[in-house]
């Protein structure tokens, strides 16, 4: 069977992944999203260049990292406006930096800076000319490069998923952070102690509460759609799967996987993240379970 590898651009065209897909008519503004992550507002004047200061709308240059698939990250100088803590003429501490990318799309990074580069926890939000959010990413930055943990990556992807947006609960986030090694796992035996034998799609569709901190085992899944793409320094495979009675699962798998559209998966071990849904071609809504893949057999 030919391998189907769809690019992210194709997914954007089919589902409007970064703008709207089905019921995902995201009308959040940059201010709305900024309020959902921890940040600080600053105002003041810049007095002495070699002493700590608070500045507002201050013109600065910062270092930003960009990923190139198959290559080392590239670090570039970006000029823009900064509001926040300044030390020795450089952003240092909590603040917000606004600029435009090469395509002319405005964006703002809000979070921690060290030595003139994003370092620590923060968020970057891209907006269009109407101040509507196109995309956002949340998590860890290292010397200007977005370097998310696995939990941060799946949280960011969930905000703009073409198969229904979702949030990762505190329980699910903590489980991923504490068990990074099983995403993905090398065998079913490796994860047997993490599987909740009581978990079923019927129970989780009624209420996901209590099932977000353990794996569930699902058998007999059909691959409806599969997309493999490079994102934030790693490969992520997104699969829309269906069981024999048309329960749908949107599974994010960390890495590449040897399955294709039309294949059948015998057994999948997944972490339930959220109940969500997306608009289908008939004008209705297809409900699905968003999940993080651990082991696919």
DRENDO-1510 file (C-alpha; in Angstrom, 1 decimal, always signed):
<recs>
REC; n; res; u; v; w
REC; 1; UNK; +0.0; +0.0; +0.0 .
REC; 2; UNK; +1.4; +3.4; -0.9 .
REC; 3; UNK; +2.4; +5.5; +2.0 .
REC; 4; UNK; +0.3; +8.6; +2.5 .
REC; 5; UNK; +2.2; +11.4; +4.0 .
REC; 6; UNK; +0.3; +14.7; +4.0 .
REC; 7; UNK; +2.0; +17.9; +4.7 .
REC; 8; UNK; +0.8; +20.4; +7.3 .
REC; 9; UNK; +0.0; +22.8; +4.5 .
REC; 10; UNK; -2.4; +20.2; +3.0 .
REC; 11; UNK; -4.1; +19.8; +6.4 .
REC; 12; UNK; -4.4; +23.6; +6.6 .
REC; 13; UNK; -6.2; +23.6; +3.3 .
REC; 14; UNK; -8.5; +20.8; +4.2 .
REC; 15; UNK; -9.3; +21.7; +7.7 .
REC; 16; UNK; -8.0; +25.4; +8.1 .
REC; 17; UNK; -6.0; +24.1; +11.0 .
REC; 18; UNK; -4.6; +27.4; +12.1 .
REC; 19; UNK; -7.7; +29.5; +11.6 .
REC; 20; UNK; -10.9; +27.5; +11.7 .
REC; 21; UNK; -12.1; +23.9; +11.1 .
REC; 22; UNK; -15.7; +23.0; +11.5 .
REC; 23; UNK; -17.0; +24.3; +14.7 .
REC; 24; UNK; -13.5; +25.6; +15.6 .
REC; 25; UNK; -14.3; +29.2; +14.6 .
REC; 26; UNK; -11.8; +30.6; +17.0 .
REC; 27; UNK; -12.5; +34.2; +17.5 .
REC; 28; UNK; -10.1; +34.7; +20.4 .
REC; 29; UNK; -8.0; +37.9; +20.3 .
REC; 30; UNK; -4.4; +38.2; +21.3 .
REC; 31; UNK; -5.5; +39.8; +24.5 .
REC; 32; UNK; -7.7; +36.8; +25.3 .
REC; 33; UNK; -5.0; +34.3; +24.8 .
REC; 34; UNK; -2.4; +36.4; +26.7 .
REC; 35; UNK; -4.6; +36.4; +29.7 .
REC; 36; UNK; -4.7; +32.6; +29.7 .
REC; 37; UNK; -0.9; +32.3; +30.4 .
REC; 38; UNK; +1.0; +33.7; +33.3 .
REC; 39; UNK; +2.4; +37.1; +32.4 .
REC; 40; UNK; +3.1; +40.5; +33.9 .
REC; 41; UNK; +2.3; +44.0; +32.7 .
REC; 42; UNK; +5.0; +46.6; +32.9 .
REC; 43; UNK; +5.2; +50.4; +32.3 .
REC; 44; UNK; +7.8; +53.0; +33.1 .
REC; 45; UNK; +10.7; +54.8; +31.6 .
REC; 46; UNK; +14.2; +53.8; +30.7 .
REC; 47; UNK; +16.7; +55.8; +32.8 .
REC; 48; UNK; +20.2; +54.3; +32.9 .
REC; 49; UNK; +21.3; +51.6; +30.4 .
REC; 50; UNK; +23.4; +49.6; +32.9 .
REC; 51; UNK; +20.9; +49.4; +35.7 .
REC; 52; UNK; +17.7; +47.5; +36.0 .
REC; 53; UNK; +14.7; +49.4; +34.6 .
REC; 54; UNK; +11.1; +49.0; +33.5 .
REC; 55; UNK; +10.4; +50.2; +29.9 .
REC; 56; UNK; +7.3; +50.6; +27.7 .
REC; 57; UNK; +7.2; +50.3; +23.9 .
REC; 58; UNK; +11.0; +50.4; +23.9 .
REC; 59; UNK; +12.7; +49.6; +20.5 .
REC; 60; UNK; +15.0; +46.6; +20.9 .
REC; 61; UNK; +16.6; +43.7; +19.1 .
REC; 62; UNK; +16.3; +40.1; +20.4 .
REC; 63; UNK; +17.6; +36.7; +19.4 .
REC; 64; UNK; +15.0; +34.2; +18.1 .
REC; 65; UNK; +15.5; +30.6; +17.1 .
REC; 66; UNK; +13.9; +29.0; +14.1 .
REC; 67; UNK; +13.7; +25.3; +13.3 .
REC; 68; UNK; +14.8; +23.8; +10.0 .
REC; 69; UNK; +13.8; +20.2; +9.4 .
REC; 70; UNK; +17.0; +18.1; +9.1 .
REC; 71; UNK; +19.2; +21.0; +10.0 .
REC; 72; UNK; +20.4; +22.8; +13.2 .
REC; 73; UNK; +18.1; +25.6; +14.4 .
REC; 74; UNK; +18.9; +29.0; +13.0 .
REC; 75; UNK; +19.2; +32.0; +15.3 .
REC; 76; UNK; +18.3; +35.4; +13.9 .
REC; 77; UNK; +18.2; +39.0; +15.1 .
REC; 78; UNK; +14.6; +40.4; +15.3 .
REC; 79; UNK; +13.8; +44.0; +15.8 .
REC; 80; UNK; +10.6; +45.2; +17.5 .
REC; 81; UNK; +9.0; +46.8; +20.5 .
REC; 82; UNK; +9.4; +45.7; +24.1 .
REC; 83; UNK; +7.6; +46.4; +27.4 .
REC; 84; UNK; +9.1; +45.0; +30.5 .
REC; 85; UNK; +12.2; +44.5; +32.6 .
REC; 86; UNK; +15.5; +45.7; +31.0 .
REC; 87; UNK; +19.1; +45.2; +32.1 .
REC; 88; UNK; +22.2; +46.5; +30.4 .
REC; 89; UNK; +20.0; +47.6; +27.5 .
REC; 90; UNK; +18.6; +44.1; +27.0 .
REC; 91; UNK; +15.3; +42.5; +27.9 .
REC; 92; UNK; +15.9; +40.6; +31.1 .
REC; 93; UNK; +13.1; +39.4; +33.3 .
REC; 94; UNK; +9.4; +39.4; +32.6 .
REC; 95; UNK; +8.2; +41.3; +29.5 .
REC; 96; UNK; +6.5; +41.3; +26.2 .
REC; 97; UNK; +8.1; +41.7; +22.7 .
REC; 98; UNK; +6.1; +42.5; +19.6 .
REC; 99; UNK; +7.2; +42.3; +15.9 .
REC; 100; UNK; +6.3; +40.8; +12.5 .
REC; 101; UNK; +7.7; +37.7; +10.8 .
REC; 102; UNK; +9.0; +37.6; +7.3 .
REC; 103; UNK; +5.4; +37.2; +5.9 .
REC; 104; UNK; +4.3; +40.3; +7.7 .
REC; 105; UNK; +2.2; +38.5; +10.3 .
REC; 106; UNK; +2.3; +40.3; +13.7 .
REC; 107; UNK; +3.2; +38.4; +16.8 .
REC; 108; UNK; +3.9; +38.9; +20.5 .
REC; 109; UNK; +6.1; +36.9; +22.8 .
REC; 110; UNK; +5.1; +37.2; +26.5 .
REC; 111; UNK; +7.2; +35.7; +29.2 .
REC; 112; UNK; +10.6; +35.4; +30.6 .
REC; 113; UNK; +13.8; +36.9; +29.1 .
REC; 114; UNK; +17.5; +36.4; +29.9 .
REC; 115; UNK; +20.2; +38.4; +28.2 .
REC; 116; UNK; +18.0; +39.7; +25.3 .
REC; 117; UNK; +16.4; +36.3; +24.4 .
REC; 118; UNK; +13.3; +34.4; +25.5 .
REC; 119; UNK; +14.4; +32.1; +28.2 .
REC; 120; UNK; +12.1; +30.1; +30.5 .
REC; 121; UNK; +8.3; +30.0; +30.3 .
REC; 122; UNK; +6.4; +32.0; +27.8 .
REC; 123; UNK; +3.9; +32.2; +24.9 .
REC; 124; UNK; +4.0; +33.4; +21.3 .
REC; 125; UNK; +0.7; +34.5; +19.7 .
REC; 126; UNK; +0.4; +35.4; +16.0 .
REC; 127; UNK; -2.6; +37.6; +14.9 .
REC; 128; UNK; -4.0; +38.8; +11.7 .
REC; 129; UNK; -4.9; +42.4; +10.6 .
REC; 130; UNK; -8.2; +42.1; +12.6 .
REC; 131; UNK; -6.4; +41.0; +15.8 .
REC; 132; UNK; -7.7; +37.5; +15.4 .
REC; 133; UNK; -5.4; +34.8; +16.6 .
REC; 134; UNK; -3.9; +32.7; +13.8 .
REC; 135; UNK; -1.8; +30.4; +16.0 .
REC; 136; UNK; -0.1; +30.3; +19.4 .
REC; 137; UNK; +2.4; +28.2; +21.2 .
REC; 138; UNK; +3.0; +27.9; +24.9 .
REC; 139; UNK; +5.8; +26.5; +27.0 .
REC; 140; UNK; +9.6; +26.5; +27.4 .
REC; 141; UNK; +12.0; +28.7; +25.5 .
REC; 142; UNK; +15.8; +28.3; +25.5 .
REC; 143; UNK; +18.0; +31.1; +24.2 .
REC; 144; UNK; +15.2; +32.3; +21.9 .
REC; 145; UNK; +14.3; +28.9; +20.7 .
REC; 146; UNK; +10.9; +27.3; +21.4 .
REC; 147; UNK; +11.8; +24.0; +23.1 .
REC; 148; UNK; +8.5; +22.6; +24.5 .
REC; 149; UNK; +8.2; +19.6; +26.7 .
REC; 150; UNK; +6.0; +16.9; +25.4 .
REC; 151; UNK; +3.1; +18.1; +27.5 .
REC; 152; UNK; +3.6; +21.7; +26.4 .
REC; 153; UNK; +3.7; +20.6; +22.7 .
REC; 154; UNK; +0.5; +18.6; +22.9 .
REC; 155; UNK; -1.2; +21.5; +24.8 .
REC; 156; UNK; -0.2; +24.0; +22.1 .
REC; 157; UNK; -1.4; +21.7; +19.3 .
REC; 158; UNK; -4.7; +21.2; +21.0 .
REC; 159; UNK; -5.5; +24.9; +20.9 .
REC; 160; UNK; -5.8; +24.8; +17.1 .
REC; 161; UNK; -6.5; +21.2; +16.3 .
REC; 162; UNK; -8.3; +20.6; +13.0 .
REC; 163; UNK; -10.3; +17.7; +14.7 .
REC; 164; UNK; -11.7; +19.9; +17.5 .
REC; 165; UNK; -9.8; +22.2; +19.9 .
REC; 166; UNK; -9.2; +21.0; +23.4 .
REC; 167; UNK; -7.3; +21.7; +26.6 .
REC; 168; UNK; -5.1; +19.3; +28.5 .
REC; 169; UNK; -6.2; +18.9; +32.1 .
REC; 170; UNK; -3.8; +19.4; +35.0 .
REC; 171; UNK; -4.0; +15.6; +35.6 .
REC; 172; UNK; -3.2; +14.8; +32.0 .
REC; 173; UNK; -0.4; +17.4; +31.8 .
REC; 174; UNK; +1.2; +16.1; +34.9 .
REC; 175; UNK; +1.0; +12.5; +33.8 .
REC; 176; UNK; +2.8; +13.3; +30.5 .
REC; 177; UNK; +5.5; +15.3; +32.3 .
REC; 178; UNK; +6.1; +12.6; +34.9 .
REC; 179; UNK; +6.1; +9.7; +32.3 .
REC; 180; UNK; +7.8; +11.2; +29.3 .
REC; 181; UNK; +9.6; +7.9; +28.5 .
REC; 182; UNK; +6.4; +6.1; +27.6 .
REC; 183; UNK; +5.5; +8.7; +24.9 .
REC; 184; UNK; +6.2; +6.7; +22.8 .
REC; 185; UNK; +6.8; +3.3; +24.6 .
REC; 186; UNK; +8.8; +0.5; +23.1 .
REC; 187; UNK; +6.4; -2.3; +23.9 .
REC; 188; UNK; +3.0; -3.1; +25.5 .
REC; 189; UNK; +4.8; -4.8; +28.3 .
REC; 190; UNK; +6.6; -1.6; +29.2 .
REC; 191; UNK; +3.3; +0.3; +29.9 .
REC; 192; UNK; +1.2; -2.5; +31.4 .
REC; 193; UNK; +1.2; -0.9; +34.8 .
REC; 194; UNK; -0.1; +2.4; +33.4 .
REC; 195; UNK; -3.2; +0.9; +31.8 .
REC; 196; UNK; -6.5; +1.4; +33.5 .
REC; 197; UNK; -8.6; -1.8; +32.8 .
REC; 198; UNK; -11.8; +0.1; +33.7 .
REC; 199; UNK; -11.4; +2.7; +30.9 .
REC; 200; UNK; -13.7; +2.4; +27.9 .
REC; 201; UNK; -14.8; +4.8; +25.2 .
REC; 202; UNK; -18.4; +4.5; +26.4 .
REC; 203; UNK; -17.5; +5.6; +30.0 .
REC; 204; UNK; -15.1; +8.4; +28.8 .
REC; 205; UNK; -17.7; +9.8; +26.4 .
REC; 206; UNK; -20.0; +10.2; +29.3 .
REC; 207; UNK; -17.3; +11.8; +31.5 .
REC; 208; UNK; -13.6; +11.9; +31.1 .
REC; 209; UNK; -13.0; +12.8; +34.7 .
REC; 210; UNK; -10.9; +10.2; +36.5 .
REC; 211; UNK; -9.4; +8.8; +33.2 .
REC; 212; UNK; -6.9; +11.5; +32.4 .
REC; 213; UNK; -4.0; +10.1; +34.4 .
REC; 214; UNK; -3.8; +6.6; +33.0 .
REC; 215; UNK; -3.7; +4.9; +29.6 .
REC; 216; UNK; -6.6; +3.1; +27.9 .
REC; 217; UNK; -6.4; +0.2; +25.6 .
REC; 218; UNK; -8.4; +0.3; +22.4 .
REC; 219; UNK; -8.6; -2.5; +19.8 .
REC; 220; UNK; -9.6; -2.7; +16.1 .
REC; 221; UNK; -9.1; +0.9; +14.8 .
REC; 222; UNK; -9.4; +2.0; +11.2 .
REC; 223; UNK; -7.1; +4.8; +10.0 .
REC; 224; UNK; -9.4; +7.4; +8.5 .
REC; 225; UNK; -6.7; +10.1; +8.1 .
REC; 226; UNK; -3.1; +10.4; +9.0 .
REC; 227; UNK; -0.7; +13.3; +8.9 .
REC; 228; UNK; +3.0; +13.3; +9.7 .
REC; 229; UNK; +4.7; +16.6; +10.2 .
REC; 230; UNK; +7.7; +18.3; +11.8 .
REC; 231; UNK; +6.8; +20.7; +14.6 .
REC; 232; UNK; +8.9; +22.5; +17.1 .
REC; 233; UNK; +12.0; +20.3; +16.7 .
REC; 234; UNK; +10.2; +16.9; +16.6 .
REC; 235; UNK; +7.9; +14.8; +14.4 .
REC; 236; UNK; +4.3; +14.5; +15.3 .
REC; 237; UNK; +1.9; +12.1; +13.7 .
REC; 238; UNK; -1.8; +13.0; +13.9 .
REC; 239; UNK; -4.3; +10.2; +13.2 .
REC; 240; UNK; -8.1; +10.2; +12.9 .
REC; 241; UNK; -9.1; +6.7; +13.9 .
REC; 242; UNK; -12.5; +5.0; +14.1 .
REC; 243; UNK; -13.6; +1.7; +15.8 .
REC; 244; UNK; -16.2; -0.7; +14.4 .
REC; 245; UNK; -19.1; +1.2; +15.8 .
REC; 246; UNK; -17.9; +4.6; +14.6 .
REC; 247; UNK; -16.4; +6.0; +17.8 .
REC; 248; UNK; -13.7; +8.4; +16.6 .
REC; 249; UNK; -10.3; +9.1; +18.2 .
REC; 250; UNK; -7.9; +11.9; +17.3 .
REC; 251; UNK; -4.6; +10.6; +18.4 .
REC; 252; UNK; -1.4; +12.6; +18.5 .
REC; 253; UNK; +1.6; +10.3; +18.3 .
REC; 254; UNK; +5.1; +11.6; +19.2 .
REC; 255; UNK; +7.2; +10.5; +16.3 .
REC; 256; UNK; +6.8; +8.7; +13.0 .
REC; 257; UNK; +4.7; +5.5; +12.7 .
REC; 258; UNK; +4.4; +2.8; +10.0 .
REC; 259; UNK; +0.7; +3.1; +9.4 .
REC; 260; UNK; -1.2; +4.7; +6.5 .
REC; 261; UNK; -4.7; +5.8; +5.5 .
REC; 262; UNK; -7.0; +2.7; +5.2 .
REC; 263; UNK; -4.9; +0.5; +7.5 .
REC; 264; UNK; -6.2; -1.2; +10.5 .
REC; 265; UNK; -4.6; -0.9; +13.9 .
REC; 266; UNK; -4.9; -4.0; +16.1 .
REC; 267; UNK; -4.3; -2.3; +19.5 .
REC; 268; UNK; -3.6; +1.3; +20.6 .
REC; 269; UNK; -2.6; +2.4; +24.0 .
REC; 270; UNK; -3.5; +6.1; +24.4 .
REC; 271; UNK; -3.9; +8.7; +27.1 .
REC; 272; UNK; -7.4; +10.3; +27.0 .
REC; 273; UNK; -7.0; +14.1; +26.9 .
REC; 274; UNK; -10.5; +15.6; +26.2 .
REC; 275; UNK; -13.8; +15.0; +24.5 .
REC; 276; UNK; -14.1; +17.3; +21.5 .
REC; 277; UNK; -15.6; +17.3; +18.0 .
REC; 278; UNK; -15.4; +18.8; +14.5 .
REC; 279; UNK; -17.8; +19.7; +11.7 .
REC; 280; UNK; -18.2; +17.0; +9.1 .
REC; 281; UNK; -19.0; +17.3; +5.3 .
REC; 282; UNK; -22.7; +16.6; +6.0 .
REC; 283; UNK; -23.0; +19.7; +8.1 .
REC; 284; UNK; -23.1; +17.9; +11.4 .
REC; 285; UNK; -20.6; +17.5; +14.2 .
REC; 286; UNK; -18.4; +14.4; +14.6 .
REC; 287; UNK; -17.6; +13.8; +18.2 .
REC; 288; UNK; -14.2; +12.4; +19.0 .
REC; 289; UNK; -11.8; +11.7; +21.8 .
REC; 290; UNK; -8.5; +13.6; +21.7 .
REC; 291; UNK; -5.7; +11.4; +22.9 .
REC; 292; UNK; -1.9; +11.2; +23.2 .
REC; 293; UNK; -0.4; +8.0; +21.7 .
REC; 294; UNK; +1.9; +5.8; +23.8 .
REC; 295; UNK; +2.1; +2.5; +21.9 .
REC; 296; UNK; +0.5; +1.4; +18.7 .
REC; 297; UNK; +0.6; -2.3; +17.8 .
</recs>
